[in-house]
Amino acid sequence: MRFLVILSCLLAATVLSADCRGLAPARSLPAPRANEWTLATLNLWRLRDIRKDSRLDKPLSAAVLKKRIQALADFIAGPLQAPHMLAVQEAENRELLEALAVRLARQGWRYRVVLKEGNDPSGMDVGLLYREPVRITSVGQLFAEQGFHGHSLFSRPPLRVTVQAPRQLQLVVVHLRSARGLQKPRVHEKRQSQAALLANWAAEQDGPLVVAGDFNTAWDAGRFSDSYERFAASGLFNLWKLLPKRQRYSFRHRCRPQALDHIWVSPNLETSVSRMAASRGNAGRYQSLYGSQGVAPVSDHDALVVYFSTGG
């Protein structure tokens, strides 16, 4: 029996550290047309600085951080086609995004940065990079003070941004609770509570709204999909529906494709959407990711982008 347990652990470790088989080749996002502007979302895979700020913080060396920032800049300016707005998850602080913006400026793309510190004990936050013609009038957080059994309901409170141009809308960037420990009632309840609170808020908004980021849930069966179903009740439209079913994934859990990342739009924005796409080359490349320490590939998630018509 002990031998079987050890063998199972070894097999699990092998699956987690090896690149998956039969992966789609790396693929860039289509460049926007002259009459389009774009919004993308990407999980930055634990982008940390060189300081240890908490017990759970695992800082990077200066050399690795420099390589990661350059690799991310190359990825954003290259395969991601320099989106006009880029919602990001798993960035430790604003300074890291500012360093990324500096590298992008050297490649001809001048981005501004938004990030508000949250409640995550490991220091991870959500943020936004944006460039012309995007103009932002206000930045805030949703539910930052909302409690849950004596703790914060949202370790990473949703980032709420009011966009004035190229069209008026609200953008909410999210990174919801992961499915780790999902068998525990407390974890299941927290995930459902996050999704329900955000869905109720979204349903109450009258103007154009985009909610984008890492939801850590997808259509499926059982507990994993419960929080997805809760948020789907908001009435927003999930842009994955614009792609063929076989293309609807941004992550691979034990090599099984999953759509953890989502971009949702309100009904009054649907006619402005011209298309949607997902990059390829990150998800499922575990060995390459860990072996390069996040340089090649830059993340364990593929990126999503929505193309809006400037006339919409």
Secondary structure by P-SEA (a helix, b strand, c coil): caaaaaaaaaaaaaaaaccccccccccccccccccccbbbbbcccccccccccccccccccaaaaaaaaaaaaaaaacccccccbbbbcccccaaaaaaaaaaaaaacbbbbbbbbbcccccccccbbbbcccccccccccccccccccccccccccbbbbbbcccbbbbbbbbccccccccccaaaaaaaaaaaaaaaaaaaacccbbbbbccccccccccccaaaaaaaaaccccccccccccccccccccccbbbccccccccccccccccccccccccccaaaaaaaaccccccccbbbbbbbbbccc
